[in-house]
Amino acid sequence: MNNGRFIYSKAGSDEVKYVPASSGHYKLTRMYLERAGLSVDSAEVFGYLTAYVAATVSGVFGIDAIEAISGEGFDPEEYVKTMNCFYDVDVELPEEKDGGAVDVNPTGTSPESC
């Protein structure tokens, strides 16, 4: 299944790394946050944490978000702010398949006929 991919580059470098996005990365991020007794209300911060967890699992640039999340006094927002100074992270969403128009009522029923 194509869930898109995370794209990483180091600040000041032309080197680019790619990691396929997976629902497992989101689950791991949530699991490690729960173990640390933390929650993240910001979808943006959670997304960046997920990207950094994906980088950890894939060995990208030696990033270790899992160890950071598990550490004493971990602050998700500060971690993301700091990491974003050293790395650029983008998400490339999967291309939508051009299937044409979608028939929203394929059976031809109407509320009056039900």
C-alpha positions in Angstrom: 0.0 0.0 0.0 1.4 3.4 -0.9 1.0 5.7 2.1 3.5 8.3 0.7 6.9 8.9 2.1 9.0 11.0 4.4 11.7 13.1 2.8 14.7 14.1 5.0 17.6 16.4 4.3 20.2 17.8 6.7 20.5 21.6 6.9 23.3 22.8 4.7 23.6 19.5 2.8 22.4 18.2 -0.5 22.0 14.7 0.8 18.4 13.5 0.8 16.9 10.4 2.4 13.5 8.8 1.8 11.5 6.5 4.1 8.1 5.1 3.0 5.4 6.2 5.4 3.7 3.4 7.3 0.8 3.2 9.8 3.3 1.4 12.0 5.3 4.6 12.4 2.2 6.3 13.7 1.5 3.4 16.1 5.1 3.4 17.4 5.0 7.1 18.0 1.7 6.8 19.9 3.1 3.8 21.9 6.3 5.5 22.9 4.5 8.7 23.9 2.0 6.7 26.0 4.9 4.8 27.7 6.4 8.1 28.6 3.1 9.3 30.0 2.9 12.1 27.3 0.3 13.3 24.9 0.6 15.7 22.0 -2.4 17.8 21.1 -0.8 19.4 18.0 -1.2 17.4 14.8 1.8 19.2 13.4 4.1 18.2 16.4 2.7 14.6 16.3 3.4 14.5 12.5 7.0 15.6 13.0 7.5 13.2 15.9 6.2 10.4 13.6 8.6 11.4 10.9 11.5 11.4 13.4 10.4 7.9 14.7 10.3 6.7 11.1 13.9 8.0 10.6 15.0 6.2 13.8 13.6 2.9 12.7 15.1 3.3 9.2 18.5 4.5 10.4 18.3 7.9 8.7 21.1 10.3 9.6 21.6 8.6 13.0 18.4 10.2 14.4 17.1 8.5 17.6 13.7 9.9 18.4 12.7 6.8 20.4 15.5 7.3 22.9 14.6 11.0 23.1 10.9 10.3 23.7 11.8 7.8 26.4 14.2 10.2 28.2 13.4 12.0 31.4 11.7 15.4 30.9 11.0 15.0 27.2 9.2 18.0 25.7 7.7 17.1 22.3 7.4 20.7 21.1 11.0 21.6 22.1 12.3 18.4 20.5 10.6 19.2 17.2 11.8 22.8 17.3 15.4 21.7 17.9 15.3 18.9 15.3 13.8 21.1 12.7 16.9 23.4 13.0 19.1 20.5 11.9 16.8 18.6 9.5 14.2 19.5 6.8 11.3 17.0 6.8 8.6 16.8 4.2 5.8 14.4 3.5 5.1 13.3 0.0 1.6 12.1 -0.2 0.7 9.3 -2.7 -0.6 10.3 -6.0 -4.3 10.0 -6.4 -5.4 7.6 -9.2 -7.3 9.3 -11.9 -10.4 7.2 -11.9 -12.6 9.9 -13.3 -15.9 11.0 -11.6 -17.2 9.0 -8.7 -20.8 7.9 -8.8 -22.1 9.0 -5.4 -25.3 7.0 -6.0 -24.3 3.8 -7.9 -27.6 2.0 -7.2 -29.8 4.8 -8.5 -31.9 4.8 -5.3 -33.3 8.0 -3.8 -34.6 8.7 -0.3 -38.1 8.6 -1.7 -37.7 5.1 -3.0 -36.4 3.6 0.3 
